[in-house]
Amino acid sequence: AIDKAIRESELGLNPQVDGDLIRIPIPPLTEERRKEMVKLTKRNAEEGKVAVRKHRRDAMSMLTDLQKEGEIGEDDADRAKKKTEEIVSDAIKLVEKTVDEREKEIMEV
């Protein structure tokens, strides 16, 4: 099952099964493979940013609902929305910073 999963992944690896042992020869990275890994990293980062934005949307919706129900005041809701925006902005900046660092690491020979 492990052998099959590794072969079907998009990693480009061919495991060799030797009884209870699985050997995975990892070839040196070519320039082309490095670029593919950078694209994959950027795609995963974009998915992460989308997830963060989804949580922001959920939080904003929850705050609006609480305000409509009268559980929190308008000022409290506005402060919470601003804080939510700050947190989301910081999280997205962190994702972008991490992607830039990983890109440099991947492209380093």
Biopython code that builds the backbone (N, CA, C, O; Angstrom):
import numpy as np
from Bio.PDB.StructureBuilder import StructureBuilder

atoms = [
    (1, "ALA", "N", (0.825, -1.188, 0.000)),
    (1, "ALA", "CA", (0.000, 0.000, 0.000)),
    (1, "ALA", "C", (0.877, 1.262, 0.000)),
    (1, "ALA", "O", (0.570, 2.240, -0.683)),
    (2, "ILE", "N", (1.970, 1.228, 0.773)),
    (2, "ILE", "CA", (2.871, 2.384, 0.828)),
    (2, "ILE", "C", (3.546, 2.573, -0.520)),
    (2, "ILE", "O", (3.640, 3.690, -1.029)),
    (3, "ASP", "N", (4.016, 1.470, -1.093)),
    (3, "ASP", "CA", (4.665, 1.510, -2.404)),
    (3, "ASP", "C", (3.726, 2.110, -3.438)),
    (3, "ASP", "O", (4.127, 2.978, -4.215)),
    (4, "LYS", "N", (2.501, 1.660, -3.451)),
    (4, "LYS", "CA", (1.510, 2.136, -4.421)),
    (4, "LYS", "C", (1.228, 3.620, -4.223)),
    (4, "LYS", "O", (1.139, 4.368, -5.196)),
    (5, "ALA", "N", (1.085, 4.052, -2.972)),
    (5, "ALA", "CA", (0.796, 5.461, -2.689)),
    (5, "ALA", "C", (1.941, 6.356, -3.142)),
    (5, "ALA", "O", (1.700, 7.430, -3.691)),
    (6, "ILE", "N", (3.171, 5.937, -2.923)),
    (6, "ILE", "CA", (4.330, 6.736, -3.335)),
    (6, "ILE", "C", (4.400, 6.817, -4.853)),
    (6, "ILE", "O", (4.679, 7.879, -5.410)),
    (7, "ARG", "N", (4.147, 5.695, -5.525)),
    (7, "ARG", "CA", (4.183, 5.690, -7.003)),
    (7, "ARG", "C", (3.099, 6.582, -7.594)),
    (7, "ARG", "O", (3.328, 7.247, -8.604)),
    (8, "GLU", "N", (1.922, 6.601, -6.976)),
    (8, "GLU", "CA", (0.804, 7.377, -7.500)),
    (8, "GLU", "C", (0.882, 8.856, -7.139)),
    (8, "GLU", "O", (0.177, 9.677, -7.725)),
    (9, "SER", "N", (1.730, 9.196, -6.186)),
    (9, "SER", "CA", (1.896, 10.610, -5.842)),
    (9, "SER", "C", (2.628, 11.302, -6.982)),
    (9, "SER", "O", (3.207, 10.644, -7.846)),
    (10, "GLU", "N", (2.604, 12.606, -6.983)),
    (10, "GLU", "CA", (3.235, 13.366, -8.051)),
    (10, "GLU", "C", (4.672, 13.746, -7.688)),
    (10, "GLU", "O", (5.167, 14.797, -8.094)),
    (11, "LEU", "N", (5.333, 12.879, -6.919)),
    (11, "LEU", "CA", (6.684, 13.180, -6.467)),
    (11, "LEU", "C", (7.753, 12.718, -7.450)),
    (11, "LEU", "O", (8.897, 13.165, -7.374)),
    (12, "GLY", "N", (7.395, 11.829, -8.369)),
    (12, "GLY", "CA", (8.366, 11.339, -9.334)),
    (12, "GLY", "C", (9.352, 10.358, -8.725)),
    (12, "GLY", "O", (10.481, 10.236, -9.201)),
    (13, "LEU", "N", (8.935, 9.657, -7.675)),
    (13, "LEU", "CA", (9.809, 8.692, -7.011)),
    (13, "LEU", "C", (9.365, 7.276, -7.342)),
    (13, "LEU", "O", (8.174, 7.014, -7.516)),
    (14, "ASN", "N", (10.340, 6.353, -7.430)),
    (14, "ASN", "CA", (10.051, 4.953, -7.700)),
    (14, "ASN", "C", (10.611, 4.102, -6.570)),
    (14, "ASN", "O", (11.790, 3.748, -6.586)),
    (15, "PRO", "N", (9.777, 3.770, -5.590)),
    (15, "PRO", "CA", (10.261, 2.969, -4.463)),
    (15, "PRO", "C", (10.583, 1.541, -4.897)),
    (15, "PRO", "O", (9.980, 1.000, -5.825)),
    (16, "GLN", "N", (11.551, 0.948, -4.197)),
    (16, "GLN", "CA", (11.944, -0.433, -4.454)),
    (16, "GLN", "C", (11.637, -1.224, -3.193)),
    (16, "GLN", "O", (12.160, -0.926, -2.119)),
    (17, "VAL", "N", (10.785, -2.238, -3.329)),
    (17, "VAL", "CA", (10.381, -3.032, -2.182)),
    (17, "VAL", "C", (11.331, -4.218, -2.055)),
    (17, "VAL", "O", (11.569, -4.946, -3.018)),
    (18, "ASP", "N", (11.871, -4.402, -0.841)),
    (18, "ASP", "CA", (12.797, -5.498, -0.559)),
    (18, "ASP", "C", (12.331, -6.152, 0.740)),
    (18, "ASP", "O", (12.864, -5.864, 1.812)),
    (19, "GLY", "N", (11.332, -7.036, 0.639)),
    (19, "GLY", "CA", (10.778, -7.671, 1.830)),
    (19, "GLY", "C", (10.007, -6.657, 2.656)),
    (19, "GLY", "O", (9.025, -6.080, 2.191)),
    (20, "ASP", "N", (10.463, -6.442, 3.895)),
    (20, "ASP", "CA", (9.807, -5.472, 4.777)),
    (20, "ASP", "C", (10.386, -4.080, 4.617)),
    (20, "ASP", "O", (9.964, -3.154, 5.310)),
    (21, "LEU", "N", (11.330, -3.916, 3.732)),
    (21, "LEU", "CA", (12.057, -2.656, 3.565)),
    (21, "LEU", "C", (11.657, -1.983, 2.255)),
    (21, "LEU", "O", (11.536, -2.643, 1.223)),
    (22, "ILE", "N", (11.458, -0.704, 2.302)),
    (22, "ILE", "CA", (11.169, 0.064, 1.093)),
    (22, "ILE", "C", (12.302, 1.070, 0.901)),
    (22, "ILE", "O", (12.564, 1.897, 1.775)),
    (23, "ARG", "N", (12.965, 0.993, -0.240)),
    (23, "ARG", "CA", (14.038, 1.936, -0.561)),
    (23, "ARG", "C", (13.501, 2.940, -1.583)),
    (23, "ARG", "O", (12.856, 2.578, -2.568)),
    (24, "ILE", "N", (13.789, 4.198, -1.313)),
    (24, "ILE", "CA", (13.331, 5.245, -2.223)),
    (24, "ILE", "C", (14.552, 6.028, -2.695)),
    (24, "ILE", "O", (15.024, 6.926, -1.997)),
    (25, "PRO", "N", (15.063, 5.688, -3.880)),
    (25, "PRO", "CA", (16.192, 6.470, -4.402)),
    (25, "PRO", "C", (15.710, 7.871, -4.795)),
    (25, "PRO", "O", (14.748, 8.028, -5.547)),
    (26, "ILE", "N", (16.389, 8.857, -4.277)),
    (26, "ILE", "CA", (16.011, 10.236, -4.574)),
    (26, "ILE", "C", (17.093, 10.848, -5.454)),
    (26, "ILE", "O", (18.215, 11.078, -5.002)),
    (27, "PRO", "N", (16.750, 11.112, -6.718)),
    (27, "PRO", "CA", (17.734, 11.681, -7.627)),
    (27, "PRO", "C", (18.037, 13.133, -7.273)),
    (27, "PRO", "O", (17.217, 13.806, -6.647)),
    (28, "PRO", "N", (19.210, 13.616, -7.671)),
    (28, "PRO", "CA", (19.517, 15.033, -7.419)),
    (28, "PRO", "C", (18.515, 15.913, -8.177)),
    (28, "PRO", "O", (18.044, 15.559, -9.258)),
    (29, "LEU", "N", (18.208, 17.057, -7.585)),
    (29, "LEU", "CA", (17.220, 17.949, -8.189)),
    (29, "LEU", "C", (17.788, 18.650, -9.419)),
    (29, "LEU", "O", (18.892, 19.193, -9.397)),
    (30, "THR", "N", (17.008, 18.621, -10.479)),
    (30, "THR", "CA", (17.374, 19.368, -11.670)),
    (30, "THR", "C", (16.727, 20.743, -11.587)),
    (30, "THR", "O", (15.864, 20.982, -10.743)),
    (31, "GLU", "N", (17.144, 21.632, -12.454)),
    (31, "GLU", "CA", (16.558, 22.982, -12.482)),
    (31, "GLU", "C", (15.053, 22.897, -12.747)),
    (31, "GLU", "O", (14.263, 23.615, -12.134)),
    (32, "GLU", "N", (14.675, 22.023, -13.655)),
    (32, "GLU", "CA", (13.261, 21.861, -13.997)),
    (32, "GLU", "C", (12.459, 21.368, -12.786)),
    (32, "GLU", "O", (11.372, 21.873, -12.505)),
    (33, "ARG", "N", (13.004, 20.384, -12.082)),
    (33, "ARG", "CA", (12.324, 19.831, -10.906)),
    (33, "ARG", "C", (12.225, 20.879, -9.795)),
    (33, "ARG", "O", (11.223, 20.939, -9.083)),
    (34, "ARG", "N", (13.248, 21.690, -9.651)),
    (34, "ARG", "CA", (13.217, 22.755, -8.653)),
    (34, "ARG", "C", (12.088, 23.745, -8.957)),
    (34, "ARG", "O", (11.374, 24.184, -8.055)),
    (35, "LYS", "N", (11.939, 24.087, -10.234)),
    (35, "LYS", "CA", (10.877, 25.008, -10.627)),
    (35, "LYS", "C", (9.505, 24.403, -10.370)),
    (35, "LYS", "O", (8.578, 25.106, -9.967)),
    (36, "GLU", "N", (9.371, 23.080, -10.604)),
    (36, "GLU", "CA", (8.107, 22.404, -10.320)),
    (36, "GLU", "C", (7.795, 22.466, -8.824)),
    (36, "GLU", "O", (6.649, 22.679, -8.427)),
    (37, "MET", "N", (8.825, 22.278, -8.003)),
    (37, "MET", "CA", (8.626, 22.321, -6.553)),
    (37, "MET", "C", (8.239, 23.725, -6.094)),
    (37, "MET", "O", (7.439, 23.881, -5.171)),
    (38, "VAL", "N", (8.803, 24.742, -6.734)),
    (38, "VAL", "CA", (8.432, 26.122, -6.395)),
    (38, "VAL", "C", (6.971, 26.361, -6.754)),
    (38, "VAL", "O", (6.238, 26.981, -5.983)),
    (39, "LYS", "N", (6.541, 25.873, -7.922)),
    (39, "LYS", "CA", (5.136, 26.020, -8.326)),
    (39, "LYS", "C", (4.218, 25.323, -7.328)),
    (39, "LYS", "O", (3.180, 25.865, -6.946)),
    (40, "LEU", "N", (4.604, 24.121, -6.907)),
    (40, "LEU", "CA", (3.809, 23.371, -5.946)),
    (40, "LEU", "C", (3.733, 24.121, -4.614)),
    (40, "LEU", "O", (2.675, 24.174, -3.986)),
    (41, "THR", "N", (4.845, 24.693, -4.193)),
    (41, "THR", "CA", (4.876, 25.468, -2.959)),
    (41, "THR", "C", (3.947, 26.672, -3.056)),
    (41, "THR", "O", (3.201, 26.966, -2.122)),
    (42, "LYS", "N", (3.995, 27.361, -4.179)),
    (42, "LYS", "CA", (3.138, 28.537, -4.364)),
    (42, "LYS", "C", (1.661, 28.145, -4.413)),
    (42, "LYS", "O", (0.806, 28.863, -3.894)),
    (43, "ARG", "N", (1.365, 27.011, -5.035)),
    (43, "ARG", "CA", (-0.022, 26.536, -5.099)),
    (43, "ARG", "C", (-0.531, 26.222, -3.684)),
    (43, "ARG", "O", (-1.650, 26.588, -3.325)),
    (44, "ASN", "N", (0.303, 25.541, -2.888)),
    (44, "ASN", "CA", (-0.093, 25.231, -1.515)),
    (44, "ASN", "C", (-0.254, 26.503, -0.688)),
    (44, "ASN", "O", (-1.151, 26.588, 0.150)),
    (45, "ALA", "N", (0.600, 27.479, -0.916)),
    (45, "ALA", "CA", (0.497, 28.748, -0.193)),
    (45, "ALA", "C", (-0.808, 29.456, -0.550)),
    (45, "ALA", "O", (-1.466, 30.029, 0.319)),
    (46, "GLU", "N", (-1.176, 29.417, -1.812)),
    (46, "GLU", "CA", (-2.424, 30.060, -2.233)),
    (46, "GLU", "C", (-3.620, 29.369, -1.578)),
    (46, "GLU", "O", (-4.573, 30.030, -1.166)),
    (47, "GLU", "N", (-3.568, 28.044, -1.484)),
    (47, "GLU", "CA", (-4.638, 27.314, -0.808)),
    (47, "GLU", "C", (-4.706, 27.717, 0.665)),
    (47, "GLU", "O", (-5.791, 27.831, 1.234)),
    (48, "GLY", "N", (-3.548, 27.930, 1.271)),
    (48, "GLY", "CA", (-3.502, 28.377, 2.660)),
    (48, "GLY", "C", (-4.113, 29.756, 2.832)),
    (48, "GLY", "O", (-4.853, 30.003, 3.784)),
    (49, "LYS", "N", (-3.797, 30.659, 1.900)),
    (49, "LYS", "CA", (-4.361, 32.012, 1.977)),
    (49, "LYS", "C", (-5.875, 31.987, 1.783)),
    (49, "LYS", "O", (-6.603, 32.741, 2.429)),
    (50, "VAL", "N", (-6.340, 31.121, 0.896)),
    (50, "VAL", "CA", (-7.786, 30.993, 0.676)),
    (50, "VAL", "C", (-8.459, 30.490, 1.960)),
    (50, "VAL", "O", (-9.537, 30.963, 2.320)),
    (51, "ALA", "N", (-7.829, 29.543, 2.641)),
    (51, "ALA", "CA", (-8.389, 29.014, 3.886)),
    (51, "ALA", "C", (-8.448, 30.108, 4.953)),
    (51, "ALA", "O", (-9.433, 30.213, 5.684)),
    (52, "VAL", "N", (-7.396, 30.920, 5.040)),
    (52, "VAL", "CA", (-7.382, 32.018, 6.010)),
    (52, "VAL", "C", (-8.513, 32.996, 5.696)),
    (52, "VAL", "O", (-9.215, 33.448, 6.600)),
    (53, "ARG", "N", (-8.686, 33.320, 4.425)),
    (53, "ARG", "CA", (-9.748, 34.252, 4.034)),
    (53, "ARG", "C", (-11.140, 33.679, 4.335)),
    (53, "ARG", "O", (-12.054, 34.415, 4.706)),
    (54, "LYS", "N", (-11.288, 32.365, 4.172)),
    (54, "LYS", "CA", (-12.563, 31.719, 4.483)),
    (54, "LYS", "C", (-12.873, 31.871, 5.972)),
    (54, "LYS", "O", (-14.010, 32.152, 6.350)),
    (55, "HIS", "N", (-11.864, 31.686, 6.804)),
    (55, "HIS", "CA", (-12.086, 31.842, 8.239)),
    (55, "HIS", "C", (-12.406, 33.293, 8.590)),
    (55, "HIS", "O", (-13.193, 33.559, 9.498)),
    (56, "ARG", "N", (-11.792, 34.228, 7.868)),
    (56, "ARG", "CA", (-12.123, 35.640, 8.079)),
    (56, "ARG", "C", (-13.588, 35.886, 7.755)),
    (56, "ARG", "O", (-14.300, 36.544, 8.513)),
    (57, "ARG", "N", (-14.026, 35.357, 6.633)),
    (57, "ARG", "CA", (-15.425, 35.533, 6.213)),
    (57, "ARG", "C", (-16.369, 34.936, 7.268)),
    (57, "ARG", "O", (-17.387, 35.538, 7.609)),
    (58, "ASP", "N", (-16.021, 33.748, 7.780)),
    (58, "ASP", "CA", (-16.838, 33.120, 8.817)),
    (58, "ASP", "C", (-16.877, 33.973, 10.087)),
    (58, "ASP", "O", (-17.934, 34.144, 10.694)),
    (59, "ALA", "N", (-15.714, 34.508, 10.484)),
    (59, "ALA", "CA", (-15.646, 35.336, 11.687)),
    (59, "ALA", "C", (-16.466, 36.606, 11.511)),
    (59, "ALA", "O", (-17.198, 37.008, 12.416)),
    (60, "MET", "N", (-16.346, 37.234, 10.358)),
    (60, "MET", "CA", (-17.107, 38.462, 10.103)),
    (60, "MET", "C", (-18.608, 38.181, 10.117)),
    (60, "MET", "O", (-19.389, 38.973, 10.645)),
    (61, "SER", "N", (-19.000, 37.068, 9.545)),
    (61, "SER", "CA", (-20.412, 36.685, 9.532)),
    (61, "SER", "C", (-20.911, 36.450, 10.962)),
    (61, "SER", "O", (-22.011, 36.872, 11.320)),
    (62, "MET", "N", (-20.099, 35.779, 11.765)),
    (62, "MET", "CA", (-20.479, 35.512, 13.142)),
    (62, "MET", "C", (-20.622, 36.824, 13.927)),
    (62, "MET", "O", (-21.562, 36.990, 14.704)),
    (63, "LEU", "N", (-19.684, 37.748, 13.716)),
    (63, "LEU", "CA", (-19.761, 39.033, 14.408)),
    (63, "LEU", "C", (-21.004, 39.819, 13.994)),
    (63, "LEU", "O", (-21.655, 40.443, 14.831)),
    (64, "THR", "N", (-21.326, 39.788, 12.719)),
    (64, "THR", "CA", (-22.530, 40.472, 12.234)),
    (64, "THR", "C", (-23.780, 39.861, 12.857)),
    (64, "THR", "O", (-24.691, 40.578, 13.271)),
    (65, "ASP", "N", (-23.815, 38.527, 12.919)),
    (65, "ASP", "CA", (-24.969, 37.851, 13.527)),
    (65, "ASP", "C", (-25.100, 38.203, 15.005)),
    (65, "ASP", "O", (-26.203, 38.461, 15.487)),
    (66, "LEU", "N", (-23.982, 38.214, 15.725)),
    (66, "LEU", "CA", (-24.013, 38.570, 17.150)),
    (66, "LEU", "C", (-24.501, 39.996, 17.343)),
    (66, "LEU", "O", (-25.240, 40.286, 18.283)),
    (67, "GLN", "N", (-24.087, 40.878, 16.455)),
    (67, "GLN", "CA", (-24.506, 42.276, 16.544)),
    (67, "GLN", "C", (-26.013, 42.387, 16.282)),
    (67, "GLN", "O", (-26.714, 43.113, 16.987)),
    (68, "LYS", "N", (-26.505, 41.674, 15.276)),
    (68, "LYS", "CA", (-27.934, 41.723, 14.948)),
    (68, "LYS", "C", (-28.785, 41.169, 16.090)),
    (68, "LYS", "O", (-29.888, 41.652, 16.346)),
    (69, "GLU", "N", (-28.254, 40.141, 16.775)),
    (69, "GLU", "CA", (-28.996, 39.525, 17.879)),
    (69, "GLU", "C", (-28.906, 40.354, 19.151)),
    (69, "GLU", "O", (-29.596, 40.071, 20.130)),
    (70, "GLY", "N", (-28.060, 41.374, 19.139)),
    (70, "GLY", "CA", (-27.943, 42.250, 20.297)),
    (70, "GLY", "C", (-27.022, 41.723, 21.384)),
    (70, "GLY", "O", (-27.007, 42.254, 22.495)),
    (71, "GLU", "N", (-26.253, 40.681, 21.079)),
    (71, "GLU", "CA", (-25.347, 40.121, 22.087)),
    (71, "GLU", "C", (-24.097, 40.970, 22.269)),
    (71, "GLU", "O", (-23.495, 40.977, 23.343)),
    (72, "ILE", "N", (-23.706, 41.689, 21.212)),
    (72, "ILE", "CA", (-22.582, 42.623, 21.322)),
    (72, "ILE", "C", (-22.997, 43.946, 20.698)),
    (72, "ILE", "O", (-23.861, 43.995, 19.822)),
    (73, "GLY", "N", (-22.368, 45.010, 21.164)),
    (73, "GLY", "CA", (-22.689, 46.326, 20.640)),
    (73, "GLY", "C", (-21.962, 46.606, 19.334)),
    (73, "GLY", "O", (-21.089, 45.848, 18.913)),
    (74, "GLU", "N", (-22.338, 47.705, 18.709)),
    (74, "GLU", "CA", (-21.750, 48.091, 17.427)),
    (74, "GLU", "C", (-20.255, 48.377, 17.570)),
    (74, "GLU", "O", (-19.459, 47.968, 16.724)),
    (75, "ASP", "N", (-19.874, 49.079, 18.639)),
    (75, "ASP", "CA", (-18.465, 49.399, 18.862)),
    (75, "ASP", "C", (-17.632, 48.136, 19.063)),
    (75, "ASP", "O", (-16.538, 48.011, 18.512)),
    (76, "ASP", "N", (-18.154, 47.202, 19.854)),
    (76, "ASP", "CA", (-17.449, 45.938, 20.088)),
    (76, "ASP", "C", (-17.300, 45.150, 18.788)),
    (76, "ASP", "O", (-16.254, 44.555, 18.527)),
    (77, "ALA", "N", (-18.348, 45.152, 17.984)),
    (77, "ALA", "CA", (-18.305, 44.435, 16.711)),
    (77, "ALA", "C", (-17.272, 45.064, 15.784)),
    (77, "ALA", "O", (-16.515, 44.353, 15.123)),
    (78, "ASP", "N", (-17.235, 46.391, 15.734)),
    (78, "ASP", "CA", (-16.262, 47.070, 14.881)),
    (78, "ASP", "C", (-14.833, 46.788, 15.327)),
    (78, "ASP", "O", (-13.955, 46.546, 14.499)),
    (79, "ARG", "N", (-14.599, 46.821, 16.652)),
    (79, "ARG", "CA", (-13.264, 46.520, 17.169)),
    (79, "ARG", "C", (-12.862, 45.086, 16.831)),
    (79, "ARG", "O", (-11.726, 44.827, 16.432)),
    (80, "ALA", "N", (-13.798, 44.166, 16.995)),
    (80, "ALA", "CA", (-13.518, 42.759, 16.703)),
    (80, "ALA", "C", (-13.245, 42.551, 15.219)),
    (80, "ALA", "O", (-12.375, 41.761, 14.853)),
    (81, "LYS", "N", (-13.982, 43.254, 14.365)),
    (81, "LYS", "CA", (-13.757, 43.136, 12.923)),
    (81, "LYS", "C", (-12.388, 43.681, 12.540)),
    (81, "LYS", "O", (-11.697, 43.095, 11.707)),
    (82, "LYS", "N", (-11.993, 44.799, 13.143)),
    (82, "LYS", "CA", (-10.658, 45.362, 12.861)),
    (82, "LYS", "C", (-9.574, 44.405, 13.326)),
    (82, "LYS", "O", (-8.578, 44.205, 12.630)),
    (83, "LYS", "N", (-9.762, 43.813, 14.501)),
    (83, "LYS", "CA", (-8.782, 42.859, 15.034)),
    (83, "LYS", "C", (-8.694, 41.631, 14.128)),
    (83, "LYS", "O", (-7.608, 41.110, 13.876)),
    (84, "THR", "N", (-9.835, 41.184, 13.650)),
    (84, "THR", "CA", (-9.871, 40.043, 12.725)),
    (84, "THR", "C", (-9.091, 40.364, 11.458)),
    (84, "THR", "O", (-8.310, 39.541, 10.982)),
    (85, "GLU", "N", (-9.302, 41.557, 10.913)),
    (85, "GLU", "CA", (-8.576, 41.973, 9.708)),
    (85, "GLU", "C", (-7.065, 42.001, 9.960)),
    (85, "GLU", "O", (-6.283, 41.582, 9.107)),
    (86, "GLU", "N", (-6.660, 42.493, 11.127)),
    (86, "GLU", "CA", (-5.235, 42.536, 11.465)),
    (86, "GLU", "C", (-4.644, 41.128, 11.528)),
    (86, "GLU", "O", (-3.563, 40.869, 10.998)),
    (87, "ILE", "N", (-5.370, 40.232, 12.181)),
    (87, "ILE", "CA", (-4.890, 38.850, 12.311)),
    (87, "ILE", "C", (-4.772, 38.191, 10.947)),
    (87, "ILE", "O", (-3.782, 37.516, 10.665)),
    (88, "VAL", "N", (-5.773, 38.383, 10.101)),
    (88, "VAL", "CA", (-5.764, 37.801, 8.759)),
    (88, "VAL", "C", (-4.613, 38.382, 7.941)),
    (88, "VAL", "O", (-3.910, 37.651, 7.244)),
    (89, "SER", "N", (-4.425, 39.682, 8.026)),
    (89, "SER", "CA", (-3.340, 40.334, 7.300)),
    (89, "SER", "C", (-1.981, 39.789, 7.745)),
    (89, "SER", "O", (-1.114, 39.521, 6.914)),
    (90, "ASP", "N", (-1.801, 39.627, 9.049)),
    (90, "ASP", "CA", (-0.550, 39.072, 9.567)),
    (90, "ASP", "C", (-0.334, 37.633, 9.099)),
    (90, "ASP", "O", (0.783, 37.246, 8.754)),
    (91, "ALA", "N", (-1.402, 36.852, 9.090)),
    (91, "ALA", "CA", (-1.299, 35.452, 8.663)),
    (91, "ALA", "C", (-0.927, 35.361, 7.191)),
    (91, "ALA", "O", (-0.101, 34.529, 6.814)),
    (92, "ILE", "N", (-1.520, 36.199, 6.359)),
    (92, "ILE", "CA", (-1.211, 36.175, 4.925)),
    (92, "ILE", "C", (0.227, 36.625, 4.686)),
    (92, "ILE", "O", (0.920, 36.061, 3.840)),
    (93, "LYS", "N", (0.680, 37.640, 5.430)),
    (93, "LYS", "CA", (2.069, 38.075, 5.305)),
    (93, "LYS", "C", (3.025, 36.967, 5.711)),
    (93, "LYS", "O", (4.068, 36.785, 5.083)),
    (94, "LEU", "N", (2.679, 36.221, 6.761)),
    (94, "LEU", "CA", (3.508, 35.113, 7.207)),
    (94, "LEU", "C", (3.588, 34.022, 6.143)),
    (94, "LEU", "O", (4.659, 33.464, 5.906)),
    (95, "VAL", "N", (2.464, 33.716, 5.503)),
    (95, "VAL", "CA", (2.442, 32.718, 4.428)),
    (95, "VAL", "C", (3.345, 33.182, 3.283)),
    (95, "VAL", "O", (4.141, 32.400, 2.764)),
    (96, "GLU", "N", (3.224, 34.446, 2.891)),
    (96, "GLU", "CA", (4.044, 34.966, 1.788)),
    (96, "GLU", "C", (5.524, 34.962, 2.138)),
    (96, "GLU", "O", (6.362, 34.630, 1.299)),
    (97, "LYS", "N", (5.846, 35.327, 3.363)),
    (97, "LYS", "CA", (7.243, 35.328, 3.807)),
    (97, "LYS", "C", (7.808, 33.907, 3.782)),
    (97, "LYS", "O", (8.930, 33.685, 3.327)),
    (98, "THR", "N", (7.031, 32.960, 4.268)),
    (98, "THR", "CA", (7.466, 31.571, 4.287)),
    (98, "THR", "C", (7.671, 31.043, 2.873)),
    (98, "THR", "O", (8.641, 30.330, 2.614)),
    (99, "VAL", "N", (6.777, 31.384, 1.964)),
    (99, "VAL", "CA", (6.914, 30.940, 0.574)),
    (99, "VAL", "C", (8.187, 31.513, -0.040)),
    (99, "VAL", "O", (8.916, 30.801, -0.730)),
    (100, "ASP", "N", (8.458, 32.784, 0.202)),
    (100, "ASP", "CA", (9.674, 33.395, -0.332)),
    (100, "ASP", "C", (10.916, 32.685, 0.203)),
    (100, "ASP", "O", (11.854, 32.426, -0.551)),
    (101, "GLU", "N", (10.927, 32.371, 1.492)),
    (101, "GLU", "CA", (12.069, 31.666, 2.085)),
    (101, "GLU", "C", (12.220, 30.277, 1.476)),
    (101, "GLU", "O", (13.330, 29.858, 1.148)),
    (102, "ARG", "N", (11.119, 29.572, 1.325)),
    (102, "ARG", "CA", (11.171, 28.212, 0.763)),
    (102, "ARG", "C", (11.625, 28.246, -0.700)),
    (102, "ARG", "O", (12.374, 27.376, -1.145)),
    (103, "GLU", "N", (11.169, 29.249, -1.431)),
    (103, "GLU", "CA", (11.570, 29.367, -2.833)),
    (103, "GLU", "C", (13.085, 29.536, -2.927)),
    (103, "GLU", "O", (13.734, 28.910, -3.765)),
    (104, "LYS", "N", (13.646, 30.383, -2.065)),
    (104, "LYS", "CA", (15.091, 30.581, -2.057)),
    (104, "LYS", "C", (15.812, 29.281, -1.709)),
    (104, "LYS", "O", (16.826, 28.947, -2.321)),
    (105, "GLU", "N", (15.284, 28.546, -0.718)),
    (105, "GLU", "CA", (15.897, 27.269, -0.321)),
    (105, "GLU", "C", (15.847, 26.263, -1.450)),
    (105, "GLU", "O", (16.830, 25.567, -1.707)),
    (106, "ILE", "N", (14.722, 26.178, -2.124)),
    (106, "ILE", "CA", (14.545, 25.196, -3.199)),
    (106, "ILE", "C", (15.462, 25.518, -4.374)),
    (106, "ILE", "O", (16.067, 24.611, -4.945)),
    (107, "MET", "N", (15.575, 26.771, -4.737)),
    (107, "MET", "CA", (16.362, 27.154, -5.910)),
    (107, "MET", "C", (17.870, 27.193, -5.622)),
    (107, "MET", "O", (18.681, 27.319, -6.539)),
    (108, "GLU", "N", (18.233, 27.085, -4.342)),
    (108, "GLU", "CA", (19.643, 27.088, -3.975)),
    (108, "GLU", "C", (20.287, 25.789, -4.421)),
    (108, "GLU", "O", (19.765, 24.706, -4.156)),
    (109, "VAL", "N", (21.423, 25.895, -5.098)),
    (109, "VAL", "CA", (22.097, 24.680, -5.605)),
    (109, "VAL", "C", (23.166, 24.249, -4.636)),
    (109, "VAL", "O", (23.848, 23.252, -4.873)),
]
sb = StructureBuilder()
sb.init_structure("model")
sb.init_model(0)
sb.init_chain("A")
sb.init_seg("    ")
for serial, (resi, resn, name, xyz) in enumerate(atoms, 1):
    if name == "N":
        sb.init_residue(resn, " ", resi, " ")
    sb.init_atom(name, np.array(xyz, "f"), 0.0, 1.0, " ", f" {name:<3s}", serial, name[0])
structure = sb.get_structure()
